[in-house]
Amino acid sequence: MTAPTKKVALGVSSSIGIYKACEIVRGFQKAGVAVQVVMTPNAARLISPLLFSSLAGTKTIVDTFEEPEERSIKHIALAKEIALLCVAPATANVIGKFATGVADDFLSTLFLAASAPVLIAPAMNEAMYLDPKTQANMARLRALGAEFVEAEKGYLACGDTGWGRLAEPETVVKEGLRILGRSASLKGKTVLVTAGPTREHLDPVRFLSNPSSGKMGYELAREAVARGATTILVSGPTTLVPPCGARTEMVVTAAEMEKACLKAFPKADVVVMAAAVSDFRFKDPKGRKAAKHAFGAALPIEPTTDILALLGRKKKPGQLLVGFAAETHDVVAHARRKMAAKNADLMVANTVGGGRGFGTETNAVRILAPSGPVQETGLLSKREASRVIFDRIEAQLEKKRR
Ligand SMILES: Cc1cc2nc3c(=O)[nH]c(=O)nc-3n(C[C@H](O)[C@H](O)[C@H](O)COP(=O)(O)O)c2cc1C
């Protein structure tokens, strides 16, 4: 049986770089990828949709409200079919709409409805490209997970020479194919991710916890889903929306997290322990709210189970165990010691405190394996960091297989 053809939605907006979009359609087709072109109404004023319909072999979509041929809502149906939304050329307007959630035409509505990876190739005059508002919109989209093919420097249609020229079609297609390749790289594998803090209650209104927001773990689970893995997310209390496509189990305490992990562990090929599990719990928690004076000067605590170490002892040869070490100092040394003590295959270490790590949008991590140099990522959005971490996980899985 041949594998089903992957489909890309190519979003085309009204930039002068539009003429290069024809070559992008061709490039994807040559690689065996089906293309559905979606034009903004303004783009359709620059070039006839018929040109793209003829190239792609499917009717170009421009109008959200066109009577559908089948009984389906087109932007939702297409959102489910595509393995990639590639927007090339992307105008400043489209980038602004994507960044702010405006959905006033088919392309921007598709962007909101789709959970497929998004690749954006901007094209505009240099002043528009370098404008802080455009740059801020691009930064926001990057943080939300979109990837970019940077605009190039060169001769622009307005007669200026500068930044803003649409990247060459081959570059856009190459980047798109790289993302498509990644979209099934963990197909058939089960990935267990833990995220967020745990809470150890003293009574129903008081607890011991930590400032973990769960963002890193949620992004990791999102990335596992994007790579085609069956993804189980075990999450402590957070305010985040669980990633679409992951089976999410919400827990509160370290003991509940341990139970959920032990249940999922036998099926898991990869376990990523990004949760900040409380190391201690109260020895004598109360079932009802206790008065302040009911507590003595000291509140006796006891250690919780070290879940990473527990799974490290239970690990089978094919399973890959990834631990996280959030440290305020001597980060690499602590991470190395933990990796050995807990039998982990990879350790992701980061510095916390001073505005870094917990609850932030960005993270700079160091990835350690039992042998070899430490990989430093530099400051990345947690979305980007999750990609780097999974690239390393896949490389390590490959090493184990050999
Ligand atoms: C000939 C022509 C070329 C244009 N080229 C660009 C461009 O390269 N980049 C851009 O951001 N806007 C460009 N614009 C302006 C956009 O078309 C305009 O902002 C429009 O509202 C964007 O609509 P859309 O994003 O829905 O396609 C151009 C306009 C014209 C008339």
Ligand as a Chemical Component Dictionary entry (heavy atoms), coordinates in Angstrom:
data_LIG
# 
_chem_comp.id                   LIG 
_chem_comp.type                 NON-POLYMER 
_chem_comp.pdbx_formal_charge   0 
_chem_comp.three_letter_code    LIG 
# 
loop_
_chem_comp_atom.comp_id 
_chem_comp_atom.atom_id 
_chem_comp_atom.alt_atom_id 
_chem_comp_atom.type_symbol 
_chem_comp_atom.charge 
_chem_comp_atom.model_Cartn_x 
_chem_comp_atom.model_Cartn_y 
_chem_comp_atom.model_Cartn_z 
_chem_comp_atom.pdbx_ordinal 
LIG C1  C1  C 0 1.392  46.118 -6.765 1  
LIG C2  C2  C 0 1.338  45.974 -5.290 2  
LIG C3  C3  C 0 2.354  45.313 -4.641 3  
LIG C4  C4  C 0 2.337  45.162 -3.261 4  
LIG N1  N1  N 0 3.358  44.476 -2.653 5  
LIG C5  C5  C 0 3.311  44.276 -1.321 6  
LIG C6  C6  C 0 4.326  43.503 -0.692 7  
LIG O1  O1  O 0 5.279  43.038 -1.316 8  
LIG N2  N2  N 0 4.209  43.285 0.641  9  
LIG C7  C7  C 0 3.181  43.782 1.370  10 
LIG O2  O2  O 0 3.155  43.539 2.576  11 
LIG N3  N3  N 0 2.221  44.520 0.799  12 
LIG C8  C8  C 0 2.258  44.769 -0.524 13 
LIG N4  N4  N 0 1.266  45.503 -1.122 14 
LIG C9  C9  C 0 0.204  46.056 -0.272 15 
LIG C10 C10 C 0 -0.816 44.986 0.050  16 
LIG O3  O3  O 0 -1.339 44.461 -1.150 17 
LIG C11 C11 C 0 -1.912 45.583 0.914  18 
LIG O4  O4  O 0 -1.394 45.841 2.212  19 
LIG C12 C12 C 0 -3.104 44.673 1.022  20 
LIG O5  O5  O 0 -4.090 45.290 1.813  21 
LIG C13 C13 C 0 -2.759 43.336 1.618  22 
LIG O6  O6  O 0 -3.842 42.444 1.455  23 
LIG P1  P1  P 0 -3.713 40.887 1.741  24 
LIG O7  O7  O 0 -2.714 40.726 2.823  25 
LIG O8  O8  O 0 -5.079 40.472 2.155  26 
LIG O9  O9  O 0 -3.300 40.228 0.474  27 
LIG C14 C14 C 0 1.255  45.685 -2.502 28 
LIG C15 C15 C 0 0.232  46.321 -3.169 29 
LIG C16 C16 C 0 0.266  46.486 -4.536 30 
LIG C17 C17 C 0 -0.842 47.213 -5.230 31 
# 
loop_
_chem_comp_bond.comp_id 
_chem_comp_bond.atom_id_1 
_chem_comp_bond.atom_id_2 
_chem_comp_bond.value_order 
_chem_comp_bond.pdbx_ordinal 
LIG C1  C2  SING 1  
LIG C2  C3  SING 2  
LIG C2  C16 DOUB 3  
LIG C3  C4  DOUB 4  
LIG C4  N1  SING 5  
LIG C4  C14 SING 6  
LIG N1  C5  DOUB 7  
LIG C5  C6  SING 8  
LIG C5  C8  SING 9  
LIG C6  O1  DOUB 10 
LIG C6  N2  SING 11 
LIG N2  C7  SING 12 
LIG C7  O2  DOUB 13 
LIG C7  N3  SING 14 
LIG N3  C8  DOUB 15 
LIG C8  N4  SING 16 
LIG N4  C9  SING 17 
LIG N4  C14 SING 18 
LIG C9  C10 SING 19 
LIG C10 O3  SING 20 
LIG C10 C11 SING 21 
LIG C11 O4  SING 22 
LIG C11 C12 SING 23 
LIG C12 O5  SING 24 
LIG C12 C13 SING 25 
LIG C13 O6  SING 26 
LIG O6  P1  SING 27 
LIG P1  O7  DOUB 28 
LIG P1  O8  SING 29 
LIG P1  O9  SING 30 
LIG C14 C15 DOUB 31 
LIG C15 C16 SING 32 
LIG C16 C17 SING 33 
# 
